[in-house]
Amino acid sequence: MHLKYPTVAPADFPQPSRPLDEAIRARFHSAASSSPWGWGHTLPLGDFTMPGFLGTDYLTMVGAIDANGWWPNDLTGLSIADVGCFSGGVTAILASRGATVTAIDEIPEHIEQCKLVLEALDLSEVRTVEASGYRVPEAVGEGTLDGIFLGGVLYHYSDMLTGLMTLRRALKPGAWLVLETNADEDEKRSYANFGRFYAGMWWQPSVAAVRDLLEFAGFDDIETQVFRRNRLIARAVRSDREPPFTRGLPYDLGDVHDDETRTLDAGVMEPATSLLTRIGMTIRAIASRLQRSRS
Ligand SMILES: C[S@@+](CC[C@H](N)C(=O)[O-])C[C@H]1O[C@@H](n2cnc3c(N)ncnc32)[C@H](O)[C@@H]1O
């Protein structure tokens, strides 16, 4: 646990051009009651506030990303996907700053909520897509995006590595991924606690694991910041480096022989691994070499 988290000014939320009438307010409440998880973001819409179980944490999250300068203030001309958009709190902010936004979510009721928010704010140019996060390249086109925002979604992926590799394919070379996730605040050891789908959560990665996953998935210039208790923001840039290994991944295997030789040295897991594990792995490596030299 950090002793001090950054003090962050929450981002402004775009406002409707006129007060929302009773009819649209009723549609907000009906969209909330027909959704399996209820309403998402708490949205301050002029004299009407739509309460949601995610609260206003998203405003602090965007404020923290802004404070780090991880995306430009003016997003005009940039093509950005908000993957896992839910009720569109962040989608609306990105669109109001000039980005051409594609809002993606796998739950149809969440896409309906997002559409309603966009309608209330006259942000009709945003494209909404009901799709899995594993299908983003198909939804937007390979190598087409200037940026991806992945807020509160990484731990919903049963396979975080495949999720990141797939998102990378949708980015232009050198384009950025900004993500926000739960995280165990361990900057040294790389691991992920298994969440058993509690609140839809498969994993709680350590900070080091998020960095490692991003690097392995083909991202460079990785920056991370724990901005509040057990919550991490990260930024990374799509590199030209393709992920070296594909065996064991639910990914097309062109060739089962990986591009790089995999190591048997458990030391690559330092300091996550124990001395006993290292000794065991070393004995196994020596034994298998001896066996190969005899045969
Ligand atoms: C915790 S909410 C995050 C909302 C918003 N991105 C934010 O940061 O405030 C997670 C959203 O991601 C969506 N989601 C989770 N896993 C997904 C996946 N594999 N593909 C697409 N959407 C997913 C959920 O349906 C939900 O709307």
The ligand as an SDF file (V2000), in Angstrom:
LIG
                    3D

 27 29  0  0  0  0  0  0  0  0999 V2000
  -16.0070   -1.5170  -14.6600 C   0  0  0  0  0  0  0  0  0  0  0  0
  -16.8060   -1.1200  -16.1780 S   0  0  0  0  0  0  0  0  0  0  0  0
  -15.7310    0.1640  -16.7540 C   0  0  0  0  0  0  0  0  0  0  0  0
  -16.4570    1.3320  -17.3890 C   0  0  0  0  0  0  0  0  0  0  0  0
  -15.5690    2.4130  -17.9740 C   0  0  0  0  0  0  0  0  0  0  0  0
  -14.6310    1.8990  -18.9580 N   0  0  0  0  0  0  0  0  0  0  0  0
  -14.7870    3.1600  -16.9060 C   0  0  0  0  0  0  0  0  0  0  0  0
  -13.5540    3.0480  -16.8740 O   0  0  0  0  0  0  0  0  0  0  0  0
  -15.3710    3.8620  -16.1030 O   0  0  0  0  0  0  0  0  0  0  0  0
  -16.3260   -2.5020  -17.2130 C   0  0  0  0  0  0  0  0  0  0  0  0
  -17.0460   -2.5450  -18.5630 C   0  0  0  0  0  0  0  0  0  0  0  0
  -16.3030   -3.3950  -19.4390 O   0  0  0  0  0  0  0  0  0  0  0  0
  -17.1880   -4.2630  -20.1160 C   0  0  0  0  0  0  0  0  0  0  0  0
  -16.4360   -5.4770  -20.4560 N   0  0  0  0  0  0  0  0  0  0  0  0
  -15.8880   -6.3640  -19.6040 C   0  0  0  0  0  0  0  0  0  0  0  0
  -15.2400   -7.3360  -20.2710 N   0  0  0  0  0  0  0  0  0  0  0  0
  -15.3860   -7.0410  -21.5910 C   0  0  0  0  0  0  0  0  0  0  0  0
  -14.9430   -7.6660  -22.7800 C   0  0  0  0  0  0  0  0  0  0  0  0
  -14.2190   -8.7790  -22.7670 N   0  0  0  0  0  0  0  0  0  0  0  0
  -15.2880   -7.1030  -23.9460 N   0  0  0  0  0  0  0  0  0  0  0  0
  -16.0130   -5.9580  -23.9770 C   0  0  0  0  0  0  0  0  0  0  0  0
  -16.4580   -5.3180  -22.8860 N   0  0  0  0  0  0  0  0  0  0  0  0
  -16.1450   -5.8540  -21.7010 C   0  0  0  0  0  0  0  0  0  0  0  0
  -18.3260   -4.4880  -19.1550 C   0  0  0  0  0  0  0  0  0  0  0  0
  -19.4840   -4.9010  -19.8180 O   0  0  0  0  0  0  0  0  0  0  0  0
  -18.4460   -3.1260  -18.4920 C   0  0  0  0  0  0  0  0  0  0  0  0
  -19.3320   -2.3200  -19.2070 O   0  0  0  0  0  0  0  0  0  0  0  0
  1  2  1  0
  2  3  1  0
  2 10  1  0
  3  4  1  0
  4  5  1  0
  5  6  1  0
  5  7  1  0
  7  8  2  0
  7  9  1  0
 10 11  1  0
 11 12  1  0
 11 26  1  0
 12 13  1  0
 13 14  1  0
 13 24  1  0
 14 15  1  0
 14 23  1  0
 15 16  2  0
 16 17  1  0
 17 18  1  0
 17 23  2  0
 18 19  1  0
 18 20  2  0
 20 21  1  0
 21 22  2  0
 22 23  1  0
 24 25  1  0
 24 26  1  0
 26 27  1  0
M  CHG  2   2   1   9  -1
M  END
$$$$
